[in-house]
Amino acid sequence: MHKVNELKIWQKSIELVKQVYKVVADLPNDEKFGLTSQIKRAAVSIPSNIAEGAGRNSKKEFKYFLSIANGSSYELHTQLIITHELGLIEEQKIEETLNLITEIQKMNYSFQKSIGEV
């Protein structure tokens, strides 16, 4: 349906994953299988679901996977806030990443609207 590597939202989501991996690298080792793992999975879920939706055969299916990607972005945002609230990471370290998440959420909303009602 769409060439995923040409989608700006997918490109931005890949950049987000790279940022997230850098941010969580400094989290304590005892969080490796807890919060760190959850954060990485949520981040990777965003471009993965965009890609899966792009490969589907209908607009309805594509919008469904964009919706899942959007949910993962909110999950990721919450998890990063939790790391800060727990004192595991400083706010300025996640600020750029949180801004990118917000940008991707706005792009996702606009993209879903551009696909239209199904």
Protein Blocks (a to p, Z undefined) as FASTA:
>chain_A
ZZfklpmklmmmmmmmmmmmmmmmmpcfklmmmmmmmmmmmmmmmmmmmmmmmmpmbfkl
mmmmmmmmmmmmmmmmmmmmmmmmnopacfklmmmmmmmmmmmmmmmmmmmmmnopZZ
